[in-house]
Amino acid sequence: MDYGLRERVVLITGGARGIGFEAARLFAAEGAKLALADINVAAADAAAGRLIDLGAKAIGIGADITSSAQCAEMLARVEDGLGPLSVVVNSAAVLDDKTFLESSPADWKRTVDVCLYGAMNVLHTALPGMVERKFGRVVCMASDSAKLGQARLSYYAAAKAGVIALVKSVAQEVGGAGVTLNVVSPGATNTELRQEREAGLRASMGEEKYARRVRSVLKMYPTGRIGEPKDIANAILFLSSASAGWVTGQVLSVNGGFTMT
Ligand SMILES: NC(=O)c1ccc[n+]([C@@H]2O[C@H](COP(=O)([O-])OP(=O)(O)OC[C@H]3O[C@@H](n4cnc5c(N)ncnc54)[C@H](O)[C@@H]3O)[C@@H](O)[C@H]2O)c1
């Protein structure tokens, strides 16, 4: 399939690692030009270096998406360095592992700032140029916890539910200008984010209880495994492609059958 991404400029927030970086590798293989933006500037630069080593055109950008000013600077650096922006993948996120009653207003604020306000900042910055040029593809990352709720992820799930509502609403506003917005909603995926959370759970639960947890998690996945970053990145690539111009305002769960709604 020709994704129509050759020479397209693609910005990936949270692109230094995990699903964002895996998507960047697939975009690069299609001939796209990549801007990897991340709060961890050293990691963003290193990740861009890995793409350049593969023969891609790529830049790393340090940006905190909770700041609208930094998002504006990020866009300026993308367009000065690579050209007009065609595709945005908003993958940056943070996640706590706490019950709601263990958590504090500061915890909620940090998570909602990154996961929901961050998405708003990125969209508000990127969309005007896309609308003007009459072409754009936006993919935001949510989570199946936003659909089902999930113990110990309450405020993250709430922020991601907000992202879904944001994308569906804005998709209605800009569809006529050739700009699509969609959500990819992964199930458990084997990235650093998940590995860090699992390491914390293992330490607090002990080996035996943790092994039971792993078995019960796998039982929830009809496909018998959790996801790999490439499972998710393939869906991001399709929704960012020229061929997906009639797909907008959708939530695509990529989750090995964990939810089927
Ligand atoms: N991994 C999973 O199991 C899973 C499941 C469901 C949804 N998701 C979602 O998929 C997306 C990618 O997840 P991942 O596992 O690759 O995460 P990850 O933690 O591996 O990568 C996220 C990146 O975002 C960056 N980041 C954090 N705060 C930022 C900020 N304020 N500004 C800019 N960058 C910032 C981090 O430095 C990191 O490099 C996230 O939106 C996450 O919520 C992941």
The ligand as a Gaussian input file, in Angstrom:
#p B3LYP/6-31G(d) Opt

LIG

0 1
 N        2.188000       1.634000      26.501000
 C        0.916000       1.340000      26.777000
 O        0.589000       0.246000      27.300000
 C       -0.183000       2.317000      26.412000
 C       -1.511000       1.894000      26.578000
 C       -2.536000       2.783000      26.267000
 C       -2.235000       4.048000      25.795000
 N       -0.931000       4.428000      25.644000
 C       -0.675000       5.781000      25.147000
 O        0.176000       5.725000      24.025000
 C        1.027000       6.869000      24.013000
 C        2.480000       6.435000      23.968000
 O        2.740000       5.638000      25.094000
 P        4.190000       5.011000      25.343000
 O        3.979000       3.779000      26.116000
 O        4.961000       4.987000      24.082000
 O        4.793000       6.135000      26.333000
 P        6.312000       6.488000      26.721000
 O        6.337000       6.931000      28.149000
 O        7.240000       5.361000      26.350000
 O        6.609000       7.743000      25.799000
 C        5.992000       8.961000      26.099000
 C        6.976000      10.083000      25.798000
 O        6.301000      11.302000      26.110000
 C        7.275000      12.191000      26.639000
 N        6.599000      13.237000      27.412000
 C        6.045000      13.141000      28.647000
 N        5.561000      14.335000      29.023000
 C        5.799000      15.210000      28.019000
 C        5.531000      16.587000      27.830000
 N        4.925000      17.310000      28.770000
 N        5.907000      17.167000      26.660000
 C        6.545000      16.446000      25.704000
 N        6.834000      15.131000      25.840000
 C        6.472000      14.515000      26.988000
 C        8.163000      11.297000      27.505000
 O        9.416000      11.923000      27.764000
 C        8.258000      10.045000      26.647000
 O        9.386000      10.089000      25.797000
 C        0.677000       7.669000      25.258000
 O       -0.215000       8.705000      24.906000
 C        0.011000       6.671000      26.160000
 O       -0.899000       7.279000      27.050000
 C        0.104000       3.589000      25.939000

